[in-house]
Amino acid sequence: MLLEGLHIPLTTPFHPDGRLNPRKLAANVLRYSRTPAAGLIVLGPSGEPTLLSDDETREVLRAAAEATAPEKVLIAGIVRDSVSATLDLANLAAKLDYDAVLIGKPGVLASFGIDRPQPETWMHEVLTYFQTIADRSPIPIILLSARDRALPVDPVVELASHPNIIALLDVQPHNVRSEAFDQIRTRTGTIKHTVTVTHMFAAVTARMQKAVTAGTLVSAASLTGTESAVAVSPAASVRTRTKTVGFQIVAGDTEGMLKGLRAGAVGIAPAFAACAPQACFEVFAAWKDNDQSLAEEKQSRLGESAHFAEEILGPGGLKVGCDLNGYFGGLPRLPHLPPTGEQRAELEQLMKPLRS
């Protein structure tokens, strides 16, 4: 799966009483599908995934998949502490036509402690977790390295050799990973994957391929006045070709998007893209066009508002940012707290240049 471009990490909407709100999630997804983003990430780190029950997780994955435009790459965050539970969600994601699953270190292996085994044993457990899932997952795996569950370079390089592990999404602060991307690129340089793309070299998703194979079901009533459904060929079949890519890196830190792209990332997935997808895409577009001064200008426009929303306010800040730009944000789920009125006003002022 080709991961070039902007991938929007979705927030997870809730009702005021804390219940999941799948209708608002679907509404957000429909609107995100009209942006120039290459794909969507469901239940990534900024989607409050650890606060959902297993049933809620399945409901979110299903609602997002049903609302996403076929041409958008769809990635499911599915990390669980056990291999079997993670594989259950990988199988569900495959049935829902997701293109890849996003997996980070499980909570039981997230960090060292006084009750932890020796480092060699701990690292073997981490590698076994990912490799076992990769052996059995029906769709490709993207490794997640987050600030609280960071993956060092060495295990990333070792895991990259697995044919079903295709990429790394790194959402750590860019000043922490300033040299890591270059090391990973250098040490995984011989790894190659063949991906299917359109004639314009955009990703071909599972839902696009399914539509082309099966045809599109439309209501016969609109054609003949009957009540049955008929299968008709798509208006224009997708012309495809193949492209060879290496082990792909996606930069997930908003303030470090441009730095990550320059260090070898092929795509970006900043949490702030849920609030301002167009502004985030413009950084990638300017970099892609090799207009470095414009890319720097676009990156700097995001800096203060993104930092305030993500780093100071957290999940509640991202949701306020969504509200300010016409998406449904709502309240975070407890124990996360919403911003104060003063904080909301400050974020609104910072985001004025980014309103769309």
N, C-alpha and C positions, 0 to 999 in steps of 0.2 A: 504494500500500500504506500502510495506516494504521500508524503506529509509536508510538502512545500506550502507556504502561505500562512495565513492567520487561522488559528483554531481557537474558537471562543469557549472558555470554561464556563459552563452554565452555573448560575446560582439555583438553589432549590426553593421554590415558593411555598409558604405556609399560610394557613388561615390565621387570623388574630389569636385564636385559641390554641395554636400550635399544631393543628392537624395539617397534613400534607394537602397541597392545593394543585393537583395535576392539571386542572383546566387552565390555570394561569401559566403553568410550565409550558403547556402546549401553545398557548398564545405567544409567549416569549419566543419559543422555537420557530414558530411560523414567521415572526418578524426577523429573527436572526437569519433565517433562511433566505431572506431578501437582501442581505448585506453581501459584500464581496468576500466574506470569509470563506476559506476552503473547507472548514469543517467545524464540528461542535464536539465538546468534551462533556459528557454527562457524568456527574458525580466525581469530578476531579477534586483536588484539595479544597477549593473555595466553594464547593457545593454542599458543605456540611455532611459528608457521607457517613461519618462515624456516628451521627445522631439519628440515623434512620434504622428502623427495624428491617429484617430481611424482606418482609412483605412490602414495606414501603419502598425499599430499594428496587424490587421487581416492578412495582407500579411506576416508579420514576423512569426506569429504563424503557418500559413499554410505552408510556405516554410520550416520551421524547422521540422514540423511534417512529411512532405513528405520525408525528407532526413534522419531522425533518424532511426537507426537500431531497429528492433522490440523489442529486449531484453533490451533496455535502458529505464529506467524510465524517463518519460517526464513530466516536470512541467512548467506550464504557469504562468508568472507574469501578473496579470490582474487588478491591483488596479485602480479604478476610484473614483471620488468624490461622485458620486451618487450610491445608491444601484442598481437601474435599469440598469445603464450602466455597472456596474461590473458583474451583472448577465447575461447581453447580451454576454459578453466575456466568462463567465463560460460556457454558453451553446455552444458557438462556440468551445471552447476547448474540450468539451465533444464530439462534432461531429467529431473533428479532432483526437480523441482517445488519448488525453492527460490523464495522470493518476491522476493528482491533479492540483489544482490552488493555486498560492501563492498570499496572500493578506495582505497588511499592512494598517496602518491607512490612511484614505484619507487625502488629503491636507487640506481640510476645518476643519479637526479635529486634525491636526498634533501637534499643540502646544497651550499653553495658551497665552493670550494677554489681553490688556486692554479692548478689545471688546468681550472677551470670556465670556460665562456663568459661573456660579458657578462650582467648581470642580465636585460636585456630578452630576450635569446636564450634564457636558461635558463627564464624564465617562459613564453615562447612554447612551449617544449618541454613544460613541465608541462601547460599548457592543452591542447595538441595531444594529449598522451597520454590525458587524461580524455575529451576531446570525441570522439576517434576511437573509443574503446571505447563511449562512450554512443551513438554513431551506430549501432553494430553489435550491441550487446548485446541479447539477446532478453528480458531482464528488467531491471527498474529498478536504478539504481546509487545507492548511499549513499557519499558521500565520507567518508574517514577522515582525521582530523587528530590525529596522535599526537605525543607530546613530542619524539621524534627525527625526525619527518617532518611537522612542523607545516605547515598550510596557512594563509597569511595571509587576512585578510578579503576583500581585493579579488578574488583568484582564485575564492574560494568564491562570491562574489556573481555573478561572471561565469558560472561553471559552473552555478549554480542556474537560469539562464535556459534551460538545455537541457531539453527535455521529458522526457528519460529519466533525469535526475539529480534525485532526489526529496528528498534529505535529507543531513544532515551528522551524523556521529558524532564528537564531540570528546572525546578522552580526555586532553587536556592538564590539568595542575594548574589548579584553579579560580582561583588567584590570578594565573595568567598570562593567563587569558581572561576577566577580570572584566567587561569591556565589550564583548567581541566578539559575544556572543549578541545583545545589543541592537542592535548595528550591523547584523548580518546580518538580523535580523528587519525592521528598518526599511527596509533597502535591497532586500529581496526581497518587500516587502509586496504587490506587485501580482501575484506569481506564484501561480497556482492550479492544483491538480490535483484531479481527481475520482477518489475511491476507492470501492471496494465494501465495505460493512460489513453486519453483521447487523442485525436489527431492534433489538438492544440496543447498536448502534454499536460493536461489536467488529470487529476486522479479519476479513475473509474471505480465507483463504489459498488458494493454488493447489491444495493437496491437498483442501481442503474442496470447492472447485468441481469438481474432478475426480471426487470421490466422488459428488457429487450428479448429475453428468452421466452417469457410467457405471454408477451403482448399486454396491452392495457385493457382491463375490464371497464367497460362503460355501460351506462344504462341504455338498454335497447329502446326504452320509452322515448328517449330524446331523438332516436333515429326512426323508429317504426310505430311508436305509440303503444307498444306492448310493455309488459311488466318484467320480462326476463332480462338477463344480462348476457351480453355477447362479448367475445374477445376480438379485439381489432388490433392491427399492427400499430406500433407507435408512429407518430407523425414523421419522425425521422430517426432511423436506427443510429446507434452510437458507433461511429467508426473508431476503432481502437488500434493501438500499436503497443509495443513493449519498450520499456526503458530500464536500463541498468542503474541501480543506485547502491550506495554503500550503506553502512550502518548510520541511520539518520539521527540527528540531534535536533530537538525543538527547545527553544529558549522560553522559559516560562516566567521569568522575572520581568515585570513591567519596566522598571527603571533600567534594566540591562538588556532590553531587546536588541538594540542596535549593536551593542558590544558583543552579544551572543551571535548575531548574524555574521559579524565580521570575523568571529573566531571559528566559524564553520557550521553554525546551525542552519538548517534548511527551512525552518519554520519558526513561528512564534505562537505562544499560548499564554498571554498575560492575563491574570485574573481581572484586571481593569477593563479588558475587552468586553466583559458583560455589561459594563456601564457605557463605554464609548467605543464600539466596534469600528466605526469608520475612522476615528482618530488613530487607533492602533494599527489598522490596516494601512494607513497612509505612511507609517514608518517603514513597513515592509515594502510597500510599492516604491517608495523613493530609493530604498536600498537596492531593490531589484533593478531599478533603472540606472543604478550607479550614480545617482545624484546625492552625493554624500552630504553636501551642505544642507540640502532640503531634508534629508533623513535626520540629520542632527537637530534641525529646527523643529521637525515634527515630534521627535523624541523629547525635546526639552519642553514642549507644550504640555506634555502629559505629566511631567515630573512631580510637580507640587500636589496636584489633585490626586494622582495615583498613590503617592506616598501617604497622603493624609487618609484616603479611603482604606487602603490596604493595611498599612503598618500601624497607624494610630487608632483607627476605628475598627478594623477587622471585618468579619462577615457582615455585621450590621451596617458598616460604612459602604461596602460594595452594594448592598441592597438599596440604600438611600441613593447611591449613584445611579442604579438602574431606574428607580422611580423618577429621578430628575431628567432622565433621557427618554422617557416614554415606555420603558419596560416595567414589568411588575417586579418590584423588589420585596416590599412588605417587611415583615419583622423576621429577625433570625430566630432560630429555635434555642430555647434555654439549654444550657447556661449562658449562651451568648446574649449580650444585651444590646438593645438599639442605641444609636447615638442620642445625645441630649439635643434639645432644641437649638442650643447655641452651636453645637457641632454640625447639625444639619445645615444651619444657615451658613456656616463657614465653608462647608463642602459645596453648597450651592453656588457661592460666590466664586470658588476656585474652578468649578466646572463650567462657568458661563461660556468661555471660549470653545468648549467642546460639545455644547448642546447641538443636537441634530434634529 
